Amino acid sequence: MFIICYDFRDDRIRNKFSSYLKKYGRKIQYSIFEIKNSRRLLKNILNEIELKYRKEFQNSDSIIIFQVCDRCQKEIVRYGYAKNEDSDVIIFE
């Protein structure tokens, strides 16, 4: 799994980047996305950052990408809404 955290001063760029990441993962906090482990996907995201977003960076803008290893994922503790997102939902009719 990859965790991508970002902050852009410009609302337009921040919204554009958020919309881009929604195609690949799920938003877990305001400017934090969780993306399933895929080297190809990470390469695509890095290329997109280099081609479209990096040139628009201002001094206070940032993107940080963390890779969470499979073993470490089992040690993540979630509370509240974040805990419920990981559980399967079964609807009986």
C-alpha positions in Angstrom: 0.0 0.0 0.0 1.1 3.6 -0.6 0.0 6.6 1.4 0.1 9.9 -0.5 0.0 13.1 1.4 -0.1 16.5 -0.3 -0.6 20.1 0.2 -1.0 22.8 -2.5 -1.5 26.5 -1.8 -3.6 26.8 -4.9 -7.1 25.4 -4.5 -7.4 24.6 -8.2 -4.3 22.5 -8.3 -5.1 20.8 -5.0 -8.6 19.8 -6.3 -7.2 18.7 -9.6 -4.6 16.5 -7.9 -7.2 15.1 -5.5 -9.5 14.2 -8.5 -6.6 12.5 -10.2 -5.8 10.3 -7.2 -9.4 9.3 -6.7 -9.0 7.2 -9.9 -6.4 5.0 -8.1 -7.2 4.9 -4.5 -9.4 6.1 -1.7 -9.3 9.3 0.3 -8.7 8.6 4.0 -8.3 12.2 5.2 -8.6 15.6 3.6 -5.3 15.5 1.7 -4.3 11.9 2.2 -4.9 8.9 -0.1 -4.4 5.2 0.4 -3.5 3.4 -2.8 -3.1 -0.4 -3.2 0.4 -1.7 -3.8 1.3 -1.6 -7.5 4.7 -0.6 -8.9 3.1 0.2 -12.3 0.5 2.4 -10.6 3.2 4.2 -8.5 5.2 4.8 -11.7 2.2 6.3 -13.4 1.5 8.6 -10.4 5.2 9.7 -10.2 5.2 10.4 -14.0 2.0 12.5 -13.6 3.5 14.5 -10.8 6.6 15.2 -12.8 4.8 16.1 -16.0 1.8 18.1 -14.6 2.2 19.1 -11.0 5.9 19.7 -10.2 6.2 22.6 -12.6 3.3 24.4 -10.7 4.9 23.9 -7.3 5.2 26.9 -5.1 7.6 27.1 -2.1 5.0 25.8 0.4 3.6 23.0 -1.8 4.5 19.4 -1.1 3.7 15.7 -2.0 5.0 12.9 0.2 4.6 9.2 -0.7 5.0 6.5 1.9 5.2 2.8 1.0 3.7 0.6 3.7 5.1 -3.0 3.6 2.7 -5.9 3.8 3.9 -6.9 7.2 3.5 -3.3 8.5 -0.1 -3.1 7.1 -1.1 -5.7 9.7 0.1 -3.4 12.4 -1.9 -0.3 11.4 -4.5 0.6 14.0 -7.7 2.3 12.9 -10.4 3.9 14.9 -13.8 5.4 14.1 -14.8 5.8 10.5 -11.4 4.6 9.3 -11.9 1.3 11.1 -15.3 0.7 9.5 -13.9 1.4 6.0 -11.8 -1.8 6.1 -14.6 -4.1 7.0 -16.9 -5.8 4.5 -20.5 -4.7 4.5 -23.2 -7.3 4.0 -26.7 -6.1 3.3 -29.5 -8.6 3.9 -32.8 -8.0 2.1 
